[in-house]
Amino acid sequence: MIDLNPNHLATVERILDGHVPECEVRAFGSRATWTAKDYSDLDLAIVGSGPLDRRTLGRLKEAFEDSELPIRVDVLDWHSISESFREVVKRDYVIVQDGANGRRVAFTVTSGAWSETPFSQAVEVNPTVRLRRGAVYPFVDMASVNPESRITLSAEEREFKGSGSRFQSGDTLMARITPCLENGKIARYQAIGDNLEAHGSTEFIVIRGRLGVTDNDFAYYLTQWKEVRNYAIGQMTGTSGRQRVPVDCLDHLQILLPPISEQRAIAHVLGALDDKIELNRRMNQTLEQMARAVFQDWFVDFGPVRAKLEGREPYLPPELWDLFPDRLVDSELGEIPEGWGIGKIGDVATQRKRAVKSRDIEPDTPYIALDHMPKKCIALSEWDRAEGLASGKFEFKHGDILFGKLRPYFHKVGVAPLDGVCSTDIAVVSPKTEEWRSFTLGHLSSSEFVDYTDAMSTGTRMPRTSWADMASYGIPLPNRDLAYAFTTSVQPWVDRMVSAIHESQALAGQRDVLLPKLVSGGLRVNAVGFDFVGEANVVP
């Protein structure tokens, strides 16, 4: 650790996390060697993958200058200083931020009493963020916030016209309107690129750690605490269906706030679990992209066939390369590889339509509704218990393909990660024989197939597709050996995705058990582990 007041260190860490989260940050000089005077500067070297752009470095310096820190902070770009000066830094430095993921390397928990504080004094609520009217900034709408993810990103940029929420990277966005808050729409905004400021829906309350009072990471988990969320829900006002949380109600919510060093420790523990969950999500995204790329190359673009036609070198192992012909021939579907047939999805897959009455479904049976299915993602990581279902459902088995029939343009297609039941607005599809499993998944999850089912849907307000139309979708049919080779190549990736989903479910369960105990003081965290001290609740 460095020679700095814990509250001041928390401020330094928050500013670094908000401006250069991807960089390693090294403290050097008297604050690192513990030879500092009260008025000594804090010297920091920012170590990125390359030179920092001037805008980022300038904003970082301004943030330190505008902070409440009583000392000067000198910031240097590692890639802009001389080699001789780097050697000076290397002699005695302390890492205050790990460049691998922006998290702190270590924390020290100091003893101290928890203080009773109004929520709106513990954190900043709707803090000031200055945006220029007429300028374009990243924009976050409510749909971008996923209750299952700690992070939300901007999917678009919009002109700032003076209204709506305003925030910066690292701020927590809490939905204030029903049913979004009840559904758990709370996440931290993460900027992409250099533009740290953003704006968004008017239905967000923005939460930020208060300098010297709350760690910004802890502020997020405090907002996620069910006691805070349930209190906010209970304060909603307005007409039915459009009720909102009045911001000033947070002035009246009393919480017990731990010392800032313990806040950092709590956030570190919970953040480690969320980091692994996020890593699994990104891994699944990569695996799906890999599987999609292979499917596109083999069965849509016919890459190996075209490579043979053009005399290019093989890019697959010989046993796979030999499964592809060296010619394309005309067909009713356009050019297809020689020797392939013309078929339909119904030739290789079937609908599993086993209806189950609600009274025959065990309460603990996993239940997947359309709302649980993400768009354009085959990893189904959410489900509920079947307890309280009032209508019949379809049964599905682990590995079945679930396809959202209602409004198919939402592109909700995924692999069942377990046995369970689902909405009757979901088609349960399985391959007729095992070699066609990945081939079937590739087609059903493709944009072309989704567009086809959308065009074939019936109904104006609630368009639905049918299995009859799905089964009639025309496809080029390779031989069974190639279909088997594709499944053999891709299925291990799908299996790995499913394993990651279950691991993340277990990690989320641990986090959800720990979070209320840690932020309430029911479970104390220190440098070596946890101490149970009994239950504690929000102060009425």
Buried (B, 14 or more C-beta within 10 A) or exposed (E): BBBBBBBBBBBBBBBBBBBBBEBBBBBBBBBBBEEBEEEBBBBBBBBBEEEBEEEBBEBBBEBBEEBEBEBEBBBBBBBEEEEEBBEEBEEBBBBBBBBEEBBBBEBEBEEEEBEEBBBBBBBBBBBEBEBEEEEEBBBBBBEBBBEBBBEBBBEEBBEBEEEBBBBBBBBBBBBBBBEBBBEBBBBBBBBEEEBBBBBBBEBBBBBBBBBBBBBBBBBBBBBBBBBBBEBBBEBBEEEEEEBBBBBEBBEEBBBBBBBBBBBBBBBBBBBEBBBBBBEBBEBBEEBBEEBBEBBEBBBBEBBBBBBBEEEEEEEBEEEBBEBBBEEBEEBEEEBBBEEBEEBBBBBBBBBBEEEBEEEEBEEEBBBBBBEBBBEEBBBBBBBBBBEEBEEBBBBBEEBBBBBBBBBBBBBBBBBBBBEBBBBBBBBBBBBEEEBBBBBBBBBBBBEEBBEBBBEBBEEEEEBBBBBEBBBEBEBBBBBEEBBBBBBEBBBEBBEBBBEBBEEBBEBBEEBEEBBBBBBBBBBBBBEEEEEEEEEBEBEE
